[in-house]
């Protein structure tokens, strides 16, 4: 989690060196990254997200569950933002990814609409060259605009999936969300 906080903090400096970005987009991104850094610090301090040995997300239920030794510890509602690919070196928005169910991409759809209205190409174009830093940046924007409580990245062999977290709660306080990890 410290890596995430450090990465988000460094994003603002990276922004001003992008001649192809509008000032408005750079300002939005800098504000979102600062806002997200504060949320991530709280997420780490209160729920210790980042220290659990396992996570499992369930699109059908719209949740991610963090667990240790087969015991659910923390549960959060999720909204997918998008994913990065190491193979193609691209970012793909969740709203353009047919493997994501519609209920967990609603926030990304709203962000797309916002991007189209504001003419922010990175928010409106389905797929573009990008890396993990771009993933955190887009996730920071979505988190800020929807008022999410935090963000998370689930790695895979070929990239990562980015999501926002809301309604974060201790599993013991949510017996209906309890599960048996496999």
Protein Blocks (a to p, Z undefined) as FASTA:
>chain_A
ZZmmmmmmmmmmmmmmmmkbcfklmmmmmmmmmmmmmmmmmmmmmnopojacbdcddfkn
opacddeehiafbdcddddfbdcdfklopacdfklmmkbcfklmmmmmmmmmmmmmnopa
klmpmbdcddfklmmmmmmmmmmmnopabdcddddfklccddddehiacfklmmmlgccd
ZZ
